Amino acid sequence: MHIDIQFVPSPPNPNLLSNRVVVVIDVLRATSVMAHAMSQGALEIIPVATVEEAFQMAKVFPRGSIILGGERESKNIPGFDLGNSPTEFVAERVRGKKLILTTTNGTKAFQLVSSGREILAGSFFNIGATAQKCLELNKDLFIFPSGDKGDFSLEDTVCGGMLIDLITKKGEKPISLTDASRCAQILYQRFEDNLLEAFHLSRHGKELINRGFGDDLVYCAQIDITPFVPIFREGVVKVSS
Ligand code: MLT
């Protein structure tokens, strides 16, 4: 298995996606929300790029079957049912529902990698299960941290580095890493005993604290709280099977 990671969320070269498993990562907070919502019984998640698209999409489904969630500038969106804190996506709100989610970086990242062979949503919540799934799929891997408004994001790259670390330690077959992958692994090893430190150093982590979402940093730093690996196929995120 060959593992690559792209540090900046610009549209990837299509050759890097074809026949590869892609793992999209947005620890703070979109892919954490996805894993959490699935673990709480959400049926599926439809990631959309804009707020307008979310409202239009909601009209297509029967009333009461849909939950609108997401953020802009980390803040809740007027008219939406939920924001983008994982703790809002609990069974009482999401069980048996379809979620329509729009976020600044995370939901857009899925559109950018949609030509990948299998597209998974990774976060610290499901990192062990994601590593296991990648090993089972046994294809070359392309990790896509969704970044911070087009820029590098510390927390997503640390999470990508943890995925690489787990796969290289668990894998029985030879694994080759690009220099970028090795760099992400080394970055993770710098923070492995204190993921929160990485969150606190990151631009987006600081923004969330300033906006009153400091508790989300603590919550999103939890490792392996769910075995669910959301998988994106034909525009919809479901639980992997
Ligand atoms: C995003 O997709 O940009 C994030 O999830 C933003 C956030 O939750 O604040």
Residues whose N, C-alpha, C, O or C-beta is under 5 A from the ligand:
A	BS01	MLT	D26 L28 R29 A30 E71 S74 N84 T103 T104 N105 G106 T107
